[in-house]
Amino acid sequence: MSFFEENLPLMDRYLEAHASAEPELLRLLRRETYQKTTQPHMISGYQQGRFLSLISKIKRPKSILEIGTFTGYATLCLGEGLDPKGMIITLDVNEDLAYLPKSYFERSALSDQIDFRIQNALEYLDECDQTFDLVFIDADKENYVTYFKKIKERLNPGGLLIFDNVLWYGKVLESEPKLKSTKVIQELNELIARDESFENLILPLRDGIHLAVKL
């Protein structure tokens, strides 16, 4: 039994045993994330990674924006479906950890297609005029609503918008949330559900994924 399997609930072991295999480079990255970071649970991981890979392979995006790189696991998963001439822009603000995703991006077949930037995402969205086929957001929760409002017009028709952690460990069910982050995530889920320019679904995968397609 592997290091990861030893720490998994039985249902998760079953789900991973019946999903497509995790590429070796990603397995190594996941292991190093657990060895060298203080919050390894922030990584997308096996099941979510295979989901992101499948979504990207179905969409075949030419342009991907990722807000929140962490160690680059989700970036590489999304890249599995990237158009051969496409690009991924991935943004993070953690300079101290940047060496880790950089090293794995360089080792991947996508090394020339990943634009990794240490940059504030809100500043980037204010400055950029590019549009995207797929946007994945897994960053500071208190800015989720702002990200949604800024990214709407930068998403191409038919484009996919994915937010992570939208169940917030069940806190979204609180009627009087104490945390600002909980209130923001509740507002985000409501905004997307009511927005007639999107079709959407919240998937109870890990901590919840909000998947929306722009009409």
C-alpha positions as CSV (number, residue, x, y, z in Angstrom):
1,M,0.0,0.0,0.0
2,S,1.4,3.4,-1.0
3,F,2.0,6.4,1.3
4,F,-1.2,8.1,0.0
5,E,-3.4,5.0,0.2
6,E,-2.5,4.5,3.9
7,N,-4.1,7.8,4.7
8,L,-7.3,7.5,2.6
9,P,-10.8,6.5,3.7
10,L,-12.0,3.3,2.2
11,M,-14.4,5.0,-0.3
12,D,-11.6,7.3,-1.6
13,R,-9.4,4.2,-2.1
14,Y,-12.2,2.6,-4.1
15,L,-12.7,5.8,-6.2
16,E,-9.0,6.2,-7.0
17,A,-8.7,2.4,-7.8
18,H,-11.4,2.8,-10.4
19,A,-10.2,6.1,-12.0
20,S,-7.6,6.6,-14.7
21,A,-4.1,6.3,-13.5
22,E,-2.3,9.3,-12.2
23,P,0.7,10.2,-14.4
24,E,4.1,9.5,-12.7
25,L,5.2,13.2,-12.8
26,L,2.0,14.1,-10.9
27,R,2.5,11.3,-8.4
28,L,6.0,12.6,-7.7
29,L,4.7,16.2,-7.4
30,R,2.0,15.1,-5.0
31,R,4.5,13.3,-2.8
32,E,6.9,16.2,-2.7
33,T,4.0,18.6,-1.9
34,Y,3.3,16.5,1.2
35,Q,7.0,16.4,2.1
36,K,7.9,20.1,1.7
37,T,4.8,22.2,2.3
38,T,3.0,23.1,5.5
39,Q,-0.5,22.8,4.0
40,P,-0.4,19.9,1.6
41,H,-4.2,19.5,1.7
42,M,-4.3,22.5,-0.6
43,I,-3.2,20.4,-3.5
44,S,-6.0,19.3,-5.9
45,G,-5.0,15.6,-5.6
46,Y,-5.8,12.4,-7.4
47,Q,-9.6,12.5,-7.8
48,Q,-9.9,16.3,-8.5
49,G,-6.9,16.1,-10.7
50,R,-8.5,13.4,-12.9
51,F,-11.7,15.5,-13.0
52,L,-9.8,18.6,-14.2
53,S,-7.9,16.5,-16.8
54,L,-11.2,15.1,-18.2
55,I,-12.9,18.4,-18.3
56,S,-9.9,19.9,-20.2
57,K,-9.7,17.0,-22.6
58,I,-13.4,17.4,-23.4
59,K,-13.1,21.2,-23.9
60,R,-9.7,21.2,-25.6
61,P,-9.1,24.8,-24.6
62,K,-6.7,27.1,-26.4
63,S,-6.4,29.5,-23.4
64,I,-6.6,28.6,-19.7
65,L,-6.3,30.9,-16.8
66,E,-5.6,29.5,-13.3
67,I,-5.8,31.7,-10.2
68,G,-3.9,29.9,-7.4
69,T,-1.0,27.8,-8.6
70,F,0.2,26.3,-5.2
71,T,2.6,23.5,-6.3
72,G,1.3,23.3,-9.9
73,Y,-0.6,20.0,-9.7
74,A,-3.9,21.3,-11.0
75,T,-2.0,23.3,-13.7
76,L,-0.5,20.1,-15.1
77,C,-3.8,18.3,-14.9
78,L,-5.6,21.0,-16.9
79,G,-2.7,21.0,-19.3
80,E,-3.4,17.4,-20.3
81,G,-6.3,18.7,-22.5
82,L,-4.7,21.9,-23.7
83,D,-4.7,22.6,-27.5
84,P,-1.2,21.8,-28.9
85,K,-0.9,25.6,-29.7
86,G,-2.6,26.7,-26.5
87,M,-1.3,28.4,-23.4
88,I,-1.9,28.3,-19.6
89,I,-1.4,31.4,-17.5
90,T,-1.2,30.5,-13.9
91,L,-1.0,33.1,-11.1
92,D,0.2,32.9,-7.5
93,V,1.6,35.3,-4.9
94,N,3.8,32.8,-2.9
95,E,7.3,33.6,-4.0
96,D,8.9,31.2,-1.4
97,L,7.1,28.2,-2.9
98,A,7.6,29.2,-6.6
99,Y,10.6,26.9,-7.1
100,L,8.5,23.8,-6.7
101,P,5.9,24.3,-9.5
102,K,8.6,25.8,-11.7
103,S,10.7,22.7,-11.4
104,Y,7.8,20.4,-12.4
105,F,6.6,22.7,-15.2
106,E,10.1,22.5,-16.7
107,R,10.1,18.7,-16.4
108,S,6.7,18.4,-18.1
109,A,5.8,18.2,-21.8
110,L,4.0,21.5,-21.3
111,S,7.1,23.5,-20.4
112,D,6.7,25.9,-23.4
113,Q,2.9,26.3,-22.8
114,I,2.8,27.3,-19.2
115,D,3.2,31.0,-18.3
116,F,3.7,31.0,-14.5
117,R,3.5,34.4,-12.9
118,I,4.0,35.6,-9.4
119,Q,1.4,38.3,-9.6
120,N,-1.7,39.5,-7.8
121,A,-4.7,38.1,-9.7
122,L,-6.9,41.1,-9.2
123,E,-4.2,43.4,-10.6
124,Y,-3.8,41.0,-13.5
125,L,-7.5,40.9,-14.3
126,D,-7.6,44.7,-14.2
127,E,-4.7,44.9,-16.7
128,C,-5.3,42.0,-19.1
129,D,-7.5,42.2,-22.2
130,Q,-7.2,38.5,-23.1
131,T,-10.2,36.1,-23.1
132,F,-10.1,32.5,-22.0
133,D,-11.7,29.1,-22.8
134,L,-11.3,27.8,-19.3
135,V,-10.8,29.4,-15.9
136,F,-10.0,27.6,-12.7
137,I,-10.0,29.5,-9.5
138,D,-8.6,28.0,-6.3
139,A,-7.2,31.0,-4.3
140,D,-8.1,33.4,-1.6
141,K,-11.8,32.7,-0.8
142,E,-12.6,36.2,0.3
143,N,-12.1,37.5,-3.3
144,Y,-14.2,34.8,-5.0
145,V,-17.1,37.1,-5.8
146,T,-14.7,39.8,-7.1
147,Y,-13.0,37.2,-9.3
148,F,-16.3,36.1,-10.7
149,K,-17.4,39.6,-11.6
150,K,-14.0,40.4,-13.2
151,I,-13.7,37.1,-15.1
152,K,-17.2,37.0,-16.6
153,E,-16.4,39.3,-19.5
154,R,-13.1,37.6,-20.1
155,L,-14.6,34.1,-20.6
156,N,-15.4,33.1,-24.2
157,P,-18.9,31.9,-25.1
158,G,-18.9,28.2,-24.3
159,G,-16.1,28.8,-21.9
160,L,-15.8,26.9,-18.6
161,L,-15.5,28.5,-15.2
162,I,-14.5,26.3,-12.3
163,F,-14.3,27.4,-8.6
164,D,-12.9,25.1,-6.0
165,N,-13.9,24.7,-2.3
166,V,-17.4,26.0,-2.8
167,L,-18.9,23.8,0.0
168,W,-16.3,25.1,2.4
169,Y,-16.3,22.0,4.7
170,G,-20.0,22.3,5.0
171,K,-20.0,25.9,6.2
172,V,-22.1,27.0,3.3
173,L,-25.1,25.5,5.1
174,E,-24.7,27.9,8.0
175,S,-27.7,30.4,8.2
176,E,-25.6,32.9,10.1
177,P,-22.0,32.4,9.1
178,K,-19.3,33.8,11.3
179,L,-16.5,33.8,8.8
180,K,-16.3,36.3,5.9
181,S,-15.0,33.6,3.6
182,T,-18.1,31.6,4.2
183,K,-20.4,34.5,3.4
184,V,-18.4,35.2,0.2
185,I,-18.7,31.6,-1.0
186,Q,-22.4,31.6,-0.2
187,E,-22.8,34.8,-2.3
188,L,-20.7,33.3,-5.1
189,N,-22.8,30.2,-5.4
190,E,-26.0,32.3,-5.4
191,L,-24.6,34.7,-8.0
192,I,-23.6,31.9,-10.4
193,A,-26.9,30.1,-9.9
194,R,-28.9,33.2,-10.7
195,D,-26.8,34.4,-13.6
196,E,-28.7,33.7,-16.8
197,S,-25.5,33.8,-18.9
198,F,-24.3,30.6,-17.3
199,E,-25.5,27.0,-16.8
200,N,-24.0,25.6,-13.7
201,L,-23.7,22.6,-11.3
202,I,-22.1,22.2,-7.9
203,L,-20.3,18.9,-7.7
204,P,-19.7,17.4,-4.2
205,L,-16.2,16.3,-5.2
206,R,-13.8,16.8,-2.2
207,D,-14.7,20.2,-0.8
208,G,-17.1,21.1,-3.7
209,I,-16.5,22.3,-7.2
210,H,-18.7,24.9,-8.9
211,L,-18.7,24.2,-12.6
212,A,-20.3,26.7,-15.0
213,V,-20.4,27.1,-18.7
214,K,-20.9,30.5,-20.3
215,L,-23.8,30.5,-22.8
